[in-house]
Amino acid sequence: MELSIIIPVYNERATIEEVVRRVRAQPYAKEIIIVDDRSTDGTRELLRETAWPDDVRIFYHERNQGKGAAIRTALTAASKDIILIQDADLEYNPTDFPLVLRPILDGVADVVYGSRFLGTHRSFMLHHYIGNKLLTLITNVLYNNILTDMETGYKAFRAPVLKGVRIRSNRFDFEPEITAKVLKHGYRIYEVPIYYAGRDYAEGKKITWRDAFAALWALLRFRFTN
């Protein structure tokens, strides 16, 4: 099976080249689809000025829309059997690809979540930890499941699963929306432990408490609508 690696990018000039290098180093046939979500820190210029290999394609949003919108854009170009979402920072390490992909390659999963709480991780900011745990608990109550990390940024899908979902969310509420819809459709989800080097705000972390409220609304909304 071949991979489509989707990399949404917003203001990650310091890390995007290293992320792409690590992704390309993984021993899988793949295409890499980068979507720049109107970066303002020089990322956009770096992407345009760099001579990328043929397996890297780049799309540019003309205005900042958010992670969900960037994934929608990338999906129009994704053409391989498995789709994996890779953040453009270094919180998630592509060396975990074998762990994340194994259940799909073994034919036992349709979707795999890399759980930050099952694997080795840098110490979290307490309010992020509490927020993630609370949102995951609400997910499990609403959708009758036992996930440990609904908000993880490392998610892999058999391509027909992700392409078969209409993604409405533009921003970080993509995570609860796709989780809600995958669970409602009865797809097989596996969780695997991953390495996680979480950043703080001084290092460039972007998600805020406002996104937690958007995530909660998405969980409630998509429980009863599509």
Sequence and secondary structure as in RCSB ss.txt:
>XXXX:A:sequence
MELSIIIPVYNERATIEEVVRRVRAQPYAKEIIIVDDRSTDGTRELLRETAWPDDVRIFYHERNQGKGAAIRTAL
TAASKDIILIQDADLEYNPTDFPLVLRPILDGVADVVYGSRFLGTHRSFMLHHYIGNKLLTLITNVLYNNILTDM
ETGYKAFRAPVLKGVRIRSNRFDFEPEITAKVLKHGYRIYEVPIYYAGRDYAEGKKITWRDAFAALWALLRFRFT
N
>XXXX:A:secstr
  EEEEEEESS TTTHHHHHHHHHTSSS EEEEEEE   SSSHHHHHHHS   TTEEEEE SS   HHHHHHHHH
TT  SSEEEE  SSSSB GGGHHHHHHHHHTTS SEEEEETTTS B    HHHHHHHHHHHHHHHHHHT   S T
T S EEEEHHHHHTS     STTHHHHHHHHHHHTT  EEEEE  B    GGGT    HHHHHHHHHHHHHHHH 
 
